Amino acid sequence: MAISQIPAAGLVSPITLSNASLTTANVTTLNAPSGPLATQNGMNGIAKAWVNFNGGSSPTINGSFNVSSVTYVSTGTYTINMTTALANANYVPVGSVWNNAFPSAILEINSGVTFTTTQFGVVTKNGTNNTTGNSGYVYVAVLGS
């Protein structure tokens, strides 16, 4: 079955194709309010979650994708909670931290929090003396399949 023309404004009602093959699709906007594409879990090679938050005893999320909350555990120690579970717990969180009170700052993955498909922990430290401390800004992205 071939579709020769789709109106520029889109379809008025959905259609169903069976046994169809699509070689190339140029999509301006993908609207997937639920399912794997809504959380990017259906795509490889892209961030599955990310968060930019202010550290401290009451972390404030400045921006995020697939992160429901950041929980303060203790000074410089946080648990990042994801909205939609990842396919498995074999993902890689990467990030950085900024604090103008520290000449250098370190972001570590917290080994005290078990990686699950919905959460992991991070610790922020003063890079000069390796002590745990709250940081002004924490940036973390999650990569995985």
N, C-alpha and C positions, 0 to 999 in steps of 0.2 A: 504494500500500500504506500502510495506517495502522497505527500501534501505539497501542492504546488504553490499555495499562497496562504499566508496567515495575515490578517489585518494588522497594520502597524500599531494600533491601539491595544492589541492583544485579543484573546478569545473572549467571547461573551459568556460561553459556558464551557466547562471542561470536556475534553474528548479523550477517548481511550484508544490506544494503538496496541495491537498485539503482533508479535513477530515483525517488529519494525527495526530497522537499522539506521543509526544516525552517525555519520562520519564526523561532522564538525557542527558545533552549536555555538553561536555567539549570543550570550545572554547578558543584557544590560543590568537587570535586577533579578535576583533569585529570591523569591519570597517563600521561605520554608519555616512557618511558625513553630513547627515541631518536627521531631525525627532527627536522624543523624546529621542532616545538612544544617539544621538550625544551630547545632553546637559545633559544627565543623568536624565531628567525629567520623563522618563519611569521607573525608578527604585526607590524604597523606601529605606530609611535608609542610604543614602549616600549624601555627600555634593553636592548641586546643583550649587554652585559657591564658589570660594575662590580667595583671592588676597593677595599679599605681596607687599606693596609699601612704598617708602620713603615719609615721610610727608614734609610739607613746602608749600610755595606758588606755586610751580610747582611740584605736586606729580609725582613720577616716579614709574611705575609698574615694579617690579622685576620678578614677575611670577604671573600667574593667570589662572583660568579656568572659562569660562562663565562671565567674567568681561570685558566690552569694554573700560571703562575709569574710572578714579577717578577725580572728579572735586573739586578744592579748592574753598570753600565758603568764609571762613575767617580764622583767626588764629586758628589752631587746628580743624577746622570744614570742613568735606568733604562729598560729595555725591558719593556713589558707584553705578555705572551704569552697569547693566547686559546686556550681548549680546542677550540672548534669554530669553523671558519672562518665569517666573515660572508659575505653574498651578494656584496659588492663592497668595494672599498677607499675608497668615498666616504662614510665615516661621520664622525661628529664626536665626538672625545673631549673631555669637559669635566670640570673638577674644581677642587679646592682643596687647600691645604696648610696645616698648622699646625705651628709650632715656637715654643716659648716663649723660645728664645734669640734669635729675630729679632723686632724690633718689628712688622714686617710681613713676609709671605712671599708668594712668587709661584710659580705653577705654569705652566710653558710647555710647549707641545708641541715635542718635539725634532725640528727639521728635519733633523738628521743621520741619523735613522732613517727609511727609506722606509716609508710606510704600506703594509702588505699586508693581506690579509684575516685574518691571524692575529697581527699584532703592530704596535706603534707605540711611540714613545719619549716620555718626559717628562723635564723638568728642573725641579728645585726651586731657588729662589734667595732670597737675603736681599733683601727689598723696599727696605731702606734704601740699600744701596749697589750693588744689582743683581749681586752676586757669587753664583756657584753654591755651594750648600751643602746638606748632608744635612738633611732635615727629619724631625721626629718622626713626623708622620702625614701620609699622602698619600691623597687620596680622588679616584677617577676613575670616570666612567661613560661608556659608549659608546652613542651614539644613531645610528641609521641604518635603512636599509630592509632 
